[in-house]
């Protein structure tokens, strides 16, 4: 078995995530306590008890998902798992921060603070109603690239934000070009083009103010080389140098999440098993659609942890 660890992004959150593992293990509770202290508030109470509309706010969702992933990971570690048993880590969007914290590159407290800054900056970058995102199902990358170019001009633009694989692409940008691109995508054979209920046009050029905020925040944080390489969203290639990690995390705010290519890279490197550490099963499902041969395990509950560790024996 050749293993990689993946860490989920926004959309995987739900009220009560991580509670079972925190109730059973002090190592998990310690992570939530550390995140609460770093943020100066009881984020753990919101994670476990809601309300859902508050948890779904970007500024809360981002550190919350990281806290759950790291709580699960720390329990795995306490039970004897060595991260160097895996060949790579990767995370979807904010999940890159979780991956870096798990691999020892950034402290949990600093990661929580960075994700709170990132969430606020992404939310504040564009006035509500200016931007939009849409999922395009069943259209290839190249024709959608052309559609986005045709629908963009100097004043307003749309671009591919996420290449999730399995025929799922997400576009992001100004509202009118996004809506126009949806119409053209359906005309050119897309099975579906669905506007997404998001609060901002993430991973688009409109996020430039947020990228600048992250450039400043990351410059103040200690980053060391991760214990195992991170497959970066914007490159779909592994990185380990702290300065490059900073650069790629800034680029990621406005750049494309190249998840399909990232999973394909892992497969090309011999990875045959993915553990998705934290809430939900989104990345496990995407990986199976990208590469049918890959074995994916969602690791969230105490039972999931035991099952995952047993599979390594």
DRENDO-1510 file (C-alpha; in Angstrom, 1 decimal, always signed):
<recs>
REC; n; res; u; v; w
REC; 1; UNK; +0.0; +0.0; +0.0 .
REC; 2; UNK; +1.2; +3.5; -0.9 .
REC; 3; UNK; -0.7; +6.1; +1.1 .
REC; 4; UNK; -1.5; +9.8; +0.8 .
REC; 5; UNK; -3.6; +11.9; +3.2 .
REC; 6; UNK; -6.2; +14.4; +1.9 .
REC; 7; UNK; -8.0; +17.1; +3.9 .
REC; 8; UNK; -11.4; +18.5; +3.0 .
REC; 9; UNK; -12.5; +22.0; +2.1 .
REC; 10; UNK; -15.5; +24.2; +2.4 .
REC; 11; UNK; -18.8; +22.3; +1.8 .
REC; 12; UNK; -17.9; +19.3; +3.9 .
REC; 13; UNK; -18.9; +21.0; +7.2 .
REC; 14; UNK; -21.9; +19.9; +9.3 .
REC; 15; UNK; -23.1; +20.6; +12.9 .
REC; 16; UNK; -21.7; +18.1; +15.4 .
REC; 17; UNK; -18.7; +17.2; +13.2 .
REC; 18; UNK; -15.8; +16.0; +15.3 .
REC; 19; UNK; -17.8; +15.7; +18.5 .
REC; 20; UNK; -17.6; +11.9; +18.8 .
REC; 21; UNK; -13.8; +11.9; +18.5 .
REC; 22; UNK; -13.6; +14.8; +21.0 .
REC; 23; UNK; -15.9; +13.1; +23.5 .
REC; 24; UNK; -13.7; +9.9; +23.4 .
REC; 25; UNK; -10.1; +11.3; +23.2 .
REC; 26; UNK; -8.3; +13.9; +25.1 .
REC; 27; UNK; -5.9; +14.4; +22.2 .
REC; 28; UNK; -8.8; +15.5; +20.1 .
REC; 29; UNK; -10.3; +17.8; +22.8 .
REC; 30; UNK; -6.8; +19.4; +23.1 .
REC; 31; UNK; -6.9; +20.5; +19.4 .
REC; 32; UNK; -10.4; +22.1; +19.8 .
REC; 33; UNK; -9.1; +23.9; +23.0 .
REC; 34; UNK; -6.1; +25.2; +21.2 .
REC; 35; UNK; -8.2; +26.5; +18.3 .
REC; 36; UNK; -10.6; +28.1; +20.7 .
REC; 37; UNK; -7.7; +29.8; +22.6 .
REC; 38; UNK; -6.1; +31.0; +19.3 .
REC; 39; UNK; -9.3; +32.6; +18.1 .
REC; 40; UNK; -10.3; +33.9; +21.5 .
REC; 41; UNK; -13.8; +32.3; +21.2 .
REC; 42; UNK; -15.6; +29.0; +21.7 .
REC; 43; UNK; -15.6; +27.9; +18.1 .
REC; 44; UNK; -15.9; +24.3; +19.3 .
REC; 45; UNK; -19.4; +25.1; +20.7 .
REC; 46; UNK; -20.5; +26.4; +17.3 .
REC; 47; UNK; -19.0; +23.3; +15.6 .
REC; 48; UNK; -20.8; +20.9; +17.8 .
REC; 49; UNK; -24.1; +22.7; +18.5 .
REC; 50; UNK; -24.6; +25.2; +15.7 .
REC; 51; UNK; -26.6; +27.1; +14.6 .
REC; 52; UNK; -25.8; +25.9; +11.1 .
REC; 53; UNK; -26.1; +29.3; +9.5 .
REC; 54; UNK; -23.3; +30.6; +11.7 .
REC; 55; UNK; -21.1; +27.6; +11.0 .
REC; 56; UNK; -21.6; +28.1; +7.3 .
REC; 57; UNK; -20.1; +31.6; +7.5 .
REC; 58; UNK; -16.8; +31.4; +5.7 .
REC; 59; UNK; -14.8; +32.9; +8.6 .
REC; 60; UNK; -16.1; +30.1; +10.8 .
REC; 61; UNK; -16.2; +27.2; +8.4 .
REC; 62; UNK; -12.5; +27.4; +7.5 .
REC; 63; UNK; -10.9; +27.1; +11.0 .
REC; 64; UNK; -13.7; +24.7; +12.0 .
REC; 65; UNK; -13.0; +22.2; +9.3 .
REC; 66; UNK; -9.3; +22.4; +10.1 .
REC; 67; UNK; -9.9; +21.9; +13.8 .
REC; 68; UNK; -11.9; +18.7; +13.0 .
REC; 69; UNK; -9.2; +17.4; +10.6 .
REC; 70; UNK; -6.4; +18.0; +13.1 .
REC; 71; UNK; -8.4; +16.5; +16.0 .
REC; 72; UNK; -8.8; +13.3; +14.0 .
REC; 73; UNK; -5.2; +13.3; +12.9 .
REC; 74; UNK; -3.9; +13.8; +16.5 .
REC; 75; UNK; -5.9; +10.8; +17.6 .
REC; 76; UNK; -4.4; +8.8; +14.8 .
REC; 77; UNK; -1.0; +9.9; +15.9 .
REC; 78; UNK; -1.6; +9.1; +19.5 .
REC; 79; UNK; -2.6; +5.6; +18.4 .
REC; 80; UNK; +0.7; +5.1; +16.7 .
REC; 81; UNK; +0.3; +6.5; +13.2 .
REC; 82; UNK; +3.4; +8.2; +11.8 .
REC; 83; UNK; +2.7; +10.7; +9.1 .
REC; 84; UNK; +5.8; +9.5; +7.3 .
REC; 85; UNK; +3.9; +6.3; +6.6 .
REC; 86; UNK; +2.2; +8.4; +3.9 .
REC; 87; UNK; +4.0; +9.7; +0.8 .
REC; 88; UNK; +2.2; +13.0; +0.3 .
REC; 89; UNK; -0.4; +15.3; +1.9 .
REC; 90; UNK; -2.9; +17.3; -0.1 .
REC; 91; UNK; -5.9; +19.5; +0.8 .
REC; 92; UNK; -8.8; +21.0; -1.2 .
REC; 93; UNK; -8.5; +24.8; -0.9 .
REC; 94; UNK; -8.6; +25.6; +2.9 .
REC; 95; UNK; -7.6; +21.9; +3.3 .
REC; 96; UNK; -4.1; +22.8; +2.3 .
REC; 97; UNK; -3.7; +24.6; +5.6 .
REC; 98; UNK; -5.0; +21.5; +7.5 .
REC; 99; UNK; -2.5; +19.3; +5.5 .
REC; 100; UNK; +0.4; +21.7; +6.4 .
REC; 101; UNK; -0.6; +21.7; +10.1 .
REC; 102; UNK; -0.8; +17.9; +10.2 .
REC; 103; UNK; +2.6; +17.6; +8.5 .
REC; 104; UNK; +4.2; +19.9; +11.1 .
REC; 105; UNK; +4.8; +22.9; +8.7 .
REC; 106; UNK; +2.5; +25.4; +10.6 .
REC; 107; UNK; +1.4; +25.3; +14.2 .
REC; 108; UNK; -2.3; +24.5; +14.9 .
REC; 109; UNK; -2.8; +27.9; +16.6 .
REC; 110; UNK; -1.2; +29.8; +13.7 .
REC; 111; UNK; -3.3; +27.8; +11.2 .
REC; 112; UNK; -6.5; +28.7; +13.0 .
REC; 113; UNK; -5.6; +32.4; +13.0 .
REC; 114; UNK; -4.6; +32.3; +9.3 .
REC; 115; UNK; -7.9; +30.6; +8.3 .
REC; 116; UNK; -9.9; +33.2; +10.3 .
REC; 117; UNK; -8.0; +35.9; +8.4 .
REC; 118; UNK; -8.5; +34.1; +5.1 .
REC; 119; UNK; -12.2; +33.6; +5.6 .
REC; 120; UNK; -12.8; +37.2; +6.6 .
REC; 121; UNK; -10.7; +38.5; +3.7 .
REC; 122; UNK; -12.4; +36.3; +1.1 .
REC; 123; UNK; -15.8; +37.3; +2.3 .
REC; 124; UNK; -14.9; +41.0; +2.4 .
REC; 125; UNK; -13.0; +41.1; -1.0 .
REC; 126; UNK; -16.2; +41.6; -3.1 .
REC; 127; UNK; -19.5; +43.3; -2.3 .
REC; 128; UNK; -22.4; +40.8; -1.9 .
REC; 129; UNK; -24.1; +40.2; -5.2 .
REC; 130; UNK; -21.1; +41.2; -7.4 .
REC; 131; UNK; -19.8; +37.7; -7.9 .
REC; 132; UNK; -21.0; +34.2; -8.4 .
REC; 133; UNK; -19.9; +30.6; -8.8 .
REC; 134; UNK; -21.4; +27.8; -10.8 .
REC; 135; UNK; -20.8; +24.0; -11.2 .
REC; 136; UNK; -20.6; +22.8; -14.8 .
REC; 137; UNK; -21.2; +19.1; -15.1 .
REC; 138; UNK; -20.3; +17.1; -18.2 .
REC; 139; UNK; -18.2; +19.5; -20.2 .
REC; 140; UNK; -14.5; +19.1; -20.8 .
REC; 141; UNK; -11.9; +21.6; -19.6 .
REC; 142; UNK; -10.8; +23.0; -23.0 .
REC; 143; UNK; -14.3; +24.1; -24.2 .
REC; 144; UNK; -15.1; +25.6; -20.8 .
REC; 145; UNK; -11.8; +27.5; -20.9 .
REC; 146; UNK; -12.9; +29.0; -24.3 .
REC; 147; UNK; -16.4; +29.8; -23.0 .
REC; 148; UNK; -14.9; +31.7; -20.0 .
REC; 149; UNK; -12.6; +33.6; -22.3 .
REC; 150; UNK; -15.5; +34.5; -24.6 .
REC; 151; UNK; -17.6; +35.7; -21.6 .
REC; 152; UNK; -14.8; +37.9; -20.1 .
REC; 153; UNK; -13.7; +41.4; -20.9 .
REC; 154; UNK; -11.5; +44.1; -19.3 .
REC; 155; UNK; -14.2; +45.1; -16.7 .
REC; 156; UNK; -15.7; +41.7; -15.9 .
REC; 157; UNK; -14.4; +38.1; -16.0 .
REC; 158; UNK; -15.1; +34.5; -15.3 .
REC; 159; UNK; -12.6; +31.7; -14.9 .
REC; 160; UNK; -12.4; +28.0; -13.9 .
REC; 161; UNK; -12.0; +27.9; -10.2 .
REC; 162; UNK; -12.0; +24.2; -9.4 .
REC; 163; UNK; -11.2; +21.3; -11.6 .
REC; 164; UNK; -12.6; +18.6; -9.3 .
REC; 165; UNK; -12.5; +15.7; -11.8 .
REC; 166; UNK; -15.2; +13.3; -12.7 .
REC; 167; UNK; -16.7; +15.8; -15.2 .
REC; 168; UNK; -17.2; +18.4; -12.5 .
REC; 169; UNK; -15.8; +21.9; -13.0 .
REC; 170; UNK; -16.6; +25.0; -11.1 .
REC; 171; UNK; -16.4; +28.6; -12.6 .
REC; 172; UNK; -16.1; +31.8; -10.6 .
REC; 173; UNK; -16.1; +35.5; -11.3 .
REC; 174; UNK; -18.5; +38.5; -11.9 .
REC; 175; UNK; -22.1; +37.5; -11.8 .
REC; 176; UNK; -23.1; +38.4; -15.3 .
REC; 177; UNK; -20.2; +36.6; -17.1 .
REC; 178; UNK; -20.8; +33.5; -14.9 .
REC; 179; UNK; -24.5; +33.4; -15.8 .
REC; 180; UNK; -23.6; +33.8; -19.5 .
REC; 181; UNK; -21.0; +31.1; -19.3 .
REC; 182; UNK; -23.6; +28.8; -17.8 .
REC; 183; UNK; -26.0; +29.4; -20.8 .
REC; 184; UNK; -23.2; +28.7; -23.3 .
REC; 185; UNK; -22.0; +25.6; -21.5 .
REC; 186; UNK; -25.5; +24.1; -21.7 .
REC; 187; UNK; -25.6; +25.0; -25.4 .
REC; 188; UNK; -22.3; +23.3; -25.9 .
REC; 189; UNK; -23.4; +20.0; -24.3 .
REC; 190; UNK; -22.9; +20.4; -20.5 .
REC; 191; UNK; -25.4; +18.1; -18.7 .
REC; 192; UNK; -26.0; +20.7; -16.0 .
REC; 193; UNK; -24.9; +24.3; -15.1 .
REC; 194; UNK; -25.9; +25.1; -11.6 .
REC; 195; UNK; -25.3; +28.5; -9.8 .
REC; 196; UNK; -23.9; +27.7; -6.3 .
REC; 197; UNK; -25.2; +29.2; -3.1 .
REC; 198; UNK; -21.9; +30.8; -2.1 .
REC; 199; UNK; -21.3; +34.1; -0.5 .
REC; 200; UNK; -18.3; +35.2; -2.7 .
REC; 201; UNK; -16.6; +34.2; -6.0 .
REC; 202; UNK; -13.7; +32.1; -4.5 .
REC; 203; UNK; -10.6; +31.2; -6.5 .
REC; 204; UNK; -11.1; +34.0; -9.0 .
REC; 205; UNK; -9.3; +37.2; -9.8 .
REC; 206; UNK; -11.9; +39.1; -7.7 .
REC; 207; UNK; -10.2; +37.6; -4.7 .
REC; 208; UNK; -7.0; +39.7; -5.2 .
REC; 209; UNK; -7.7; +41.8; -2.1 .
REC; 210; UNK; -7.9; +38.6; -0.1 .
REC; 211; UNK; -4.7; +37.3; -1.7 .
REC; 212; UNK; -2.9; +40.5; -0.5 .
REC; 213; UNK; -4.3; +40.1; +3.0 .
REC; 214; UNK; -2.9; +36.5; +3.1 .
REC; 215; UNK; +0.5; +37.6; +1.7 .
REC; 216; UNK; +0.8; +39.9; +4.7 .
REC; 217; UNK; -0.5; +37.4; +7.2 .
REC; 218; UNK; +1.7; +34.5; +5.9 .
REC; 219; UNK; +4.8; +36.7; +6.1 .
REC; 220; UNK; +4.4; +37.0; +9.9 .
REC; 221; UNK; +4.0; +33.2; +10.5 .
REC; 222; UNK; +6.7; +30.6; +11.1 .
REC; 223; UNK; +6.6; +28.0; +8.4 .
REC; 224; UNK; +9.0; +25.0; +8.3 .
REC; 225; UNK; +9.4; +22.2; +5.7 .
REC; 226; UNK; +6.6; +19.7; +6.1 .
REC; 227; UNK; +7.5; +16.1; +7.2 .
REC; 228; UNK; +6.2; +14.9; +3.8 .
REC; 229; UNK; +5.6; +17.0; +0.7 .
REC; 230; UNK; +2.4; +18.9; +0.0 .
REC; 231; UNK; +0.8; +18.5; -3.4 .
REC; 232; UNK; -0.1; +22.1; -4.0 .
REC; 233; UNK; -3.5; +23.1; -5.4 .
REC; 234; UNK; -2.2; +25.6; -8.0 .
REC; 235; UNK; +0.6; +23.3; -9.3 .
REC; 236; UNK; -0.7; +19.7; -8.8 .
REC; 237; UNK; +2.9; +19.1; -7.9 .
REC; 238; UNK; +4.7; +18.5; -4.6 .
REC; 239; UNK; +6.4; +21.4; -2.6 .
REC; 240; UNK; +8.3; +21.5; +0.6 .
REC; 241; UNK; +10.2; +24.7; +0.7 .
REC; 242; UNK; +8.7; +27.2; +3.3 .
REC; 243; UNK; +9.1; +30.2; +1.0 .
REC; 244; UNK; +7.4; +28.4; -1.9 .
REC; 245; UNK; +4.6; +27.2; +0.5 .
REC; 246; UNK; +3.9; +30.9; +1.3 .
REC; 247; UNK; +3.9; +31.8; -2.4 .
REC; 248; UNK; +1.5; +29.0; -3.4 .
REC; 249; UNK; -0.9; +29.7; -0.5 .
REC; 250; UNK; -1.2; +33.3; -1.7 .
REC; 251; UNK; -1.6; +32.2; -5.4 .
REC; 252; UNK; -4.3; +29.7; -4.3 .
REC; 253; UNK; -6.7; +32.5; -3.2 .
REC; 254; UNK; -7.2; +33.6; -6.8 .
REC; 255; UNK; -5.9; +30.5; -8.6 .
REC; 256; UNK; -7.5; +27.2; -9.7 .
REC; 257; UNK; -7.8; +24.2; -7.4 .
REC; 258; UNK; -6.3; +21.6; -9.7 .
REC; 259; UNK; -7.8; +18.6; -7.8 .
REC; 260; UNK; -8.2; +16.3; -10.8 .
REC; 261; UNK; -4.6; +16.8; -11.7 .
REC; 262; UNK; -3.4; +16.4; -8.1 .
REC; 263; UNK; -5.1; +13.0; -7.7 .
REC; 264; UNK; -3.7; +11.9; -11.1 .
REC; 265; UNK; -0.2; +13.0; -9.9 .
REC; 266; UNK; -0.6; +10.9; -6.8 .
REC; 267; UNK; -1.6; +7.9; -8.8 .
REC; 268; UNK; +1.3; +8.4; -11.2 .
REC; 269; UNK; +3.6; +8.4; -8.1 .
REC; 270; UNK; +2.2; +5.0; -7.1 .
REC; 271; UNK; -0.3; +6.1; -4.5 .
REC; 272; UNK; -3.2; +3.6; -4.3 .
REC; 273; UNK; -4.8; +4.6; -1.0 .
REC; 274; UNK; -6.2; +7.9; +0.2 .
REC; 275; UNK; -7.3; +8.7; +3.8 .
REC; 276; UNK; -9.6; +11.7; +3.8 .
REC; 277; UNK; -8.9; +13.1; +7.3 .
REC; 278; UNK; -11.9; +15.0; +8.8 .
REC; 279; UNK; -15.5; +15.8; +8.0 .
REC; 280; UNK; -17.4; +14.4; +5.1 .
REC; 281; UNK; -16.6; +12.1; +2.1 .
REC; 282; UNK; -16.4; +14.6; -0.7 .
REC; 283; UNK; -12.7; +14.0; -1.6 .
REC; 284; UNK; -13.1; +10.2; -1.3 .
REC; 285; UNK; -15.9; +10.4; -3.9 .
REC; 286; UNK; -14.0; +12.7; -6.2 .
REC; 287; UNK; -10.9; +10.5; -6.1 .
REC; 288; UNK; -12.9; +7.4; -7.1 .
REC; 289; UNK; -14.4; +9.3; -10.1 .
REC; 290; UNK; -10.9; +10.4; -11.2 .
REC; 291; UNK; -9.2; +7.0; -10.8 .
REC; 292; UNK; -11.4; +3.9; -10.3 .
REC; 293; UNK; -8.6; +1.8; -8.9 .
REC; 294; UNK; -7.8; +4.1; -5.9 .
REC; 295; UNK; -9.0; +3.0; -2.4 .
REC; 296; UNK; -10.4; +5.9; -0.5 .
REC; 297; UNK; -11.2; +5.9; +3.2 .
REC; 298; UNK; -13.1; +8.7; +5.0 .
REC; 299; UNK; -11.6; +9.1; +8.5 .
REC; 300; UNK; -13.8; +11.1; +10.9 .
REC; 301; UNK; -15.2; +8.9; +13.7 .
REC; 302; UNK; -13.4; +6.8; +16.3 .
REC; 303; UNK; -14.5; +3.7; +14.4 .
REC; 304; UNK; -13.1; +5.2; +11.1 .
REC; 305; UNK; -9.8; +5.8; +12.8 .
REC; 306; UNK; -9.6; +2.2; +14.0 .
REC; 307; UNK; -10.6; +0.9; +10.6 .
REC; 308; UNK; -8.0; +3.0; +8.8 .
REC; 309; UNK; -5.2; +2.1; +11.1 .
REC; 310; UNK; -6.1; -1.6; +10.9 .
REC; 311; UNK; -5.9; -1.4; +7.1 .
REC; 312; UNK; -2.2; -0.4; +7.4 .
REC; 313; UNK; -1.2; -3.6; +9.2 .
</recs>
